[in-house]
Amino acid sequence: MLTGLISGAAIGAALGLLFAPKKGSETRKKITETGDSYLKDAKGKMNEFSDSINEKAEALKSKGKENFSKAEKKINQAKAEINEMRSR
C-alpha cells in the first residue's frame, strides 16, 4: 500500500511537471529532483519499517526464550516432585 501511495504521488508530480509551462530542460531537471526525493523518502520509510520489524522479531524471540525457560523450570519442578513421590 505504501509503495502504491508513493508511486501514485511520484507519477502525479511528474505529470504535473510535464504540463507546466517551463523549458524542457528545467522540467526534466525538476522531474529528476522530485523522483530522487521520492526515492530517498521511500528508502527511508523502508528502512524504518525494516528496523521496526527487526525490533519486534527480537522482542518476540526474547519473550519466547523467557517462556521456554519458565516452562523448563516448571517441568524440572514436576520431575522433582514425581521423584520425591516415588521415593516415599
C-alpha positions in Angstrom: 0.0 0.0 0.0 2.8 2.4 0.9 4.6 1.6 -2.4 1.4 2.3 -4.3 0.9 5.6 -2.5 4.4 6.8 -3.2 4.3 5.6 -6.8 1.0 7.5 -7.3 2.4 10.6 -5.8 5.5 10.4 -7.9 3.5 9.9 -11.1 1.2 12.8 -10.2 4.1 15.1 -9.6 5.8 14.0 -12.8 2.7 14.6 -14.8 2.2 18.0 -13.2 5.7 19.0 -14.1 5.4 17.8 -17.6 2.4 20.0 -18.3 3.9 23.0 -16.5 4.8 26.0 -18.8 8.6 25.7 -18.4 11.5 24.8 -20.7 12.1 21.1 -21.3 15.5 21.1 -19.6 14.1 22.8 -16.5 11.2 20.3 -16.4 13.4 17.3 -16.8 15.7 18.6 -14.0 12.7 19.1 -11.8 11.4 15.6 -12.6 14.7 14.1 -11.7 15.0 16.1 -8.5 11.4 15.1 -7.5 12.0 11.5 -8.4 15.2 11.4 -6.3 13.4 13.0 -3.4 10.6 10.4 -3.5 13.1 7.6 -3.9 15.0 8.9 -0.9 11.8 9.1 1.2 10.7 5.6 0.1 14.1 4.2 1.1 13.9 5.9 4.5 10.4 4.6 5.1 11.5 1.1 4.1 14.5 1.3 6.5 12.2 2.4 9.3 9.8 -0.4 8.5 12.6 -3.0 8.4 14.1 -1.7 11.7 10.6 -1.9 13.3 10.1 -5.5 12.1 13.6 -6.4 13.4 12.9 -4.9 16.8 9.6 -6.7 17.1 11.2 -10.0 16.0 13.9 -9.7 18.6 11.3 -8.9 21.3 9.3 -11.9 20.3 12.4 -14.1 20.3 13.3 -12.8 23.7 9.8 -13.5 25.0 9.9 -17.0 23.5 13.2 -17.7 25.3 11.8 -16.4 28.5 8.6 -18.5 28.2 10.7 -21.6 27.3 12.9 -21.0 30.4 9.8 -20.8 32.6 8.3 -23.9 31.1 11.6 -25.8 31.5 11.8 -24.8 35.2 8.2 -26.0 35.8 9.0 -29.3 34.1 12.0 -29.8 36.3 10.0 -29.0 39.4 7.3 -31.5 38.3 10.0 -34.2 37.7 11.5 -33.5 41.2 8.0 -33.8 42.7 7.4 -37.1 40.9 10.8 -38.5 42.0 10.0 -37.4 45.6 6.7 -39.2 45.4 8.3 -42.4 44.1 10.9 -42.4 46.9 8.2 -42.4 49.6 
